[in-house]
């Protein structure tokens, strides 16, 4: 049987439930200095001229090391430049944002949106003022096959990938691709995947022999059959901190999660590695919420986030790969190999997810996933 957290079954959370403040890994000596240094941003309390009447700027994140990274890398310089303190809340619930928009009571000035969300929901966002931000499409890192990183409503804010994390003691017998991840006879051990269809359907289909250019529309029934074939060896994680816990505490032998989460552990001294073969690229995006009273402040936040040094700082703090060409040379040599833009990661990537497809199909796929997983 699957080992499931029943709170994530239908009627539970509608999205991944991240542990606020990385509670699941805070006691593991996973860079406590990082979390301590990101305990909050300070401010004189002054309101910034030209950014409206705003006492604080609210960002919504998925929590954990990601939230700490945003506060450290972008929150501190934003407050220093504007005098506006930054408050972070977690987790993100897209339904809550839609309600804020509908009632015209937008609380989130900025949120760590996944790439798919703006697609099919364009009326929820303002056009991005690229002249104010000062970013052109030619400033972005060229990622093979990606055409949705720079749009009127969304701008890529970091790059990451789905990859296989493993403990170093498994080096001599571990999966080297998605097919081997599902081969429990040749490579025994517990497999741990995200309790959510986004990305997880793709890896099952790739493991089952579906070519990358034939993935979409996703054959979810075929993907479920592939997971059923390893039912007795499969467990789920419901937060990125939980995925890290499975690796640290040896609750699973092999864990599929974002590369930055694995890299964070490795750089904190945990004996883990990343298998880059066939890594599946994904990304987050900047958006400007419609019906917000703080649009100018949001644009200023995005402008800060598109400063090369601050992008490099985010890579150091949270493992997210920069999006600007000018930021790459600023990334520390010991951090660069763990990013999804490293030469090895790019060379071995199988490509990116179809964010447009997910933007219009996530609700249906989520329902199908939970129906299957709850059996």
N, C-alpha and C positions, 0 to 999 in steps of 0.2 A: 504493500500500500504506500501511497504518497504520504509524506509527513508534512501536513499542512497546518498553517496558522488559521484557525477557523474564523478569526476576526476578519479575514479577507474574503470570505465567501459572500455570495450575493446577500445584500442587506448590510454588509460591513462597509469598509472604506471603498470609495469609488476610484481610488488611485493609489499608487505606492505610498505606504505609510512610513516615512523616514523618521528615525529617532532624532528628536530635536537635540542639537548640541553634540551629536555623535556620542550619545550616552553609551551606546553599545561598544564603543572602542576607546572611550576616554580612559578606562582603567587599564589599558593594555600598553601603556607607554608609547603610544603612536604619535609622537611629536607633541607632547603636552605643551611645549613651548609655543607651538603654533596656536593651539586653542586658547592658551592663556593670553597670548598677545592679541587675540582677536575678541577679547571679552566684550568689547564695545567701542564705539567711537565717541570722542569727546567734542564738545562744542562750547563756544562762548554764549550760545543761545541767540546770537544775532541772526536776523533774517537777511538773506542775501539780496542785494539790490538787483532788480531786473528779473528775478525768478519767482515773483509772486509772494503772497502772504502765506508762508509755510514755516511751521515750527519744527517739523521733522519730515524726513523722507523715508517712506516705507517700502522695503523690498520684500518679496516673498520668494523663498527658496525651498529646496528639498531637504534642507537641514544638514547636520553633520559637518564633515570637513569642507564640503562645497560652500555652505553658508559662511563658515569661518574664513574661507579663502576670499569670498567676495567682500566681507567686512574689512579684512586686512588689506587686500590689494587695491580695491576701488573705494571702499567706504571711507577709509582714513583720508586719502587725498581729496575726495569729494567734500568732506566736511571741512578740511583745511582751506579749500578754495572758496567754499560758499558760506561757511559758518553754520550749515544746516546739519544737525545730527542725523544719523542713519539708524533706523530700526529694522531689524530682520525678523520675519515671522515664518513659521513652517508648520505643516507641509503645504505645498501648493495643491489646490483643488480647483480644477478648471470650471466646475459647476458654480463655485462660489464667485469666481471672477465674472462669469456670465450674469449672475444675479446682480453683482455690483454695477455692471454696465446697464442692465435693464432698469434698475431703480435709480440710475444716475447718482449712485453713492459709491464712487470708486475709492477704495481704501488702498489698494496696491498701486503705488506710483510706478513700480517696475517689478517684473517677476521673471524668474528663470524659465522661460518658456522653451519647451522642446520644439524642434523644427517643424513638426507636423501641425501644431495647434493653429497658427494663423491661416492655414489653408482650409477654405470652406467657412472661415469665420472672419473674413476681411472687414466686415462691418463693425467689428469690435475694436478696431484700431485706427489711429490716425496715420496718414502718410508720414514717413520719416523725413525730416528736414536734413538731407545729406549735406547741403551747403553749410548749415550751422555746425554739424558734427565734423565736417571736413574730411570725409572719407569717400574715396572713389572705388569703383569695383576693381580697378587696376591695382589698388593698394593691397588687395587681399591675396593671401597665399593661393596658388593655383592647385586645386584639389581635383584630380581626374574624375570626370563624370558628374561633377556637381554643378547644377545650374540654378539652384534655388537659394544661394547664400546671400544674394543681394537683390532684394525686391522692394517695391514701394512700401510694403507694410512690415517687412522684417529684414533684419541684418544679422548675419551670423555673429555670435559673440564668443564662441569657443568651439573647438573640435575635439571629439573623443571617439572611442570605438568600443564595440562589444568584442571581448576577447576572453580567452580561457586563462584563469589564474590557477596556479598549482604551487604546492610546497616543494622546496628544493630537494627534499628527500625522495620525491617522486620523479626526479629528473630522468632516471633510467627506464621508467615505465609510466608514460603519461600520454595523453592525446596530443597529436601534432596538427590536428585539423578537426572540422566538425564531424566528419565521418567517424573518426576514431573516438571522438567524445561520446558517440552513441554505441560504440563497440565495447560492451561490458564484458564480453567473453575474452577478447584479446587483452583488454586493459581493465581489470576489475577495479571497483571503487565506487563510492557514492558520488553522484553528479548533482550539482546544485545550480538551479536556474532561477531567473526572475519570475515571480508570480504575477505575470502580466504578459499579454500577447505581443506587445511592441518589441520587435527584435527577436523574440523567442520563437515565433512562427517561422521566421526566415531561416534561423540556424537549423531547425529540424528539417526543413525542406532541402536546404543545401546538403545536409548530411544524407538525405534520402536520394540524392542524385539530381535534383532539379538545377539546371544551369542558372547562373545569376541573371541572365537576360530573359529568363522565362519565369521568374519568381512571381511577378504580379500579373493579374490578381492572385493573392495568396490562396492556395488550396489548404484551408485550415483543417479540413477533415483528414487529409493526408498527413499534415503536421501532427495532429493528435495521435494518429496511429503510430507515428514514429516515436512519440513520447511514451505511448503505451508499451512499446517494445522494451523499454527500460524502466517500467513502472516500479519494480522492486528496488531499483538503485537510484531513484530520483527523489530529491527534496527541493523545497522552494525557499528562496529568501524574499522578504517583503520590504526590506530597506537596504540601502547600500551599506549602512553600518552593520547590518546583520550579515550581509554577504562577506564583509571583512572578518566578522567574527567566525564564520564557518572556516575560513582559511587559517586564522590565528589559532583557534581552539581545535582544529582538526576534525570539525564536525562534518566536513565533506572533503573528499580528496581533490575534486576539481570543481571550480566555481566559474560560471559565466557571469561577468559583470563588466562595468566600464573600466577601461585600462587605467584611468587615473586613480581609481580606488585601489587597484592592485599595486600600482607604482607608489602610492602613498605609503602602503605597508612596507614595501621593499626599502624605501628610503628612510623608514623609521626603524630599520633593523630587523624586520621580520623576514625569515628565510623563504620568500616566495618569488615566483617568476611569472612572466607573461608569455603565452604562446601567441605570436602575432599572425601565424598562418591563417589566411581567410578571415582576418578581422573585418568586422562589418561597421563601417563608419556611420556616425550620427553626429548631431551638433545641437547646440542651443542657439536661441535667437533673441536679439533685442526687439522690443515692440514699444509703441507709444499708446497706452490705453486711451480709448475714446471716453468722453464724459469725465475726464480727470480734471481736477482744479489745478494740477501741478505739472502741466505739459512741459513748460519751459525747464523745470527742474529735472524732469525725466530726460529731456534732450541733453541737459548738462551731464547727467549721470552716464548716458551713452557716450558722450564726448570723452569723459574721463576714461571709460572702458575701452576707448579706441586710441588711447595714448600708448605708444609702443612699450615704454617702461612699465606701465601699469599692467599691460597684458603679460609681460614677462613675469611680473610679480605674482599674477594669478597662477601662472604655470608653476612657480615655485611654491605657492601656498596651497594649491588644490590639484595640480596636475593636469589642468585643462590646457590644451595646446592653443597658442595664439593664432589669431586669424590674419594679422598684419605681417606682411613681408618684413617690415622694419623691426618687428618685435623678435623675430627668430634669433638674430645675432646676440640679443640681450639675455637669452635663456642660458642659465648656467650649464656647463658641460656635463655635470653629473645628473642633471634633470632631463636634458634633451632626449636621451635614449628611451625614456619612459613615456614620451608623448606620442600621440597618434600621428604626428607629422614627422617622426623620425624616419630616416631613409628605409630602415627595415620595415617599419609599420606600413609605410606607403607602398613599398615594393610587394609586401605580402597581403595587402588588403584585397578582399574580393570585390570591394566597391561600397557604395553607400545605400542606405535605405530609401525607399520611395516615399518621401515625406508628404507629397501631395496625396498619394493613395491613402496613407494613414489618416490624413486630415479629414477625409470623408468616410472612412470605414472603421475608425477606432471604436465607436460606440457599439457597432454590431460585433466586431471581433472580441471586444471585452466581454460582452454577454456570452458569446460562444465559448470563450476561454473559461469563464467561471462555471458555466454549465458542465463543461468537460472536467475541470479540475475538482469540482465538488462531488463527482460520482464516487 
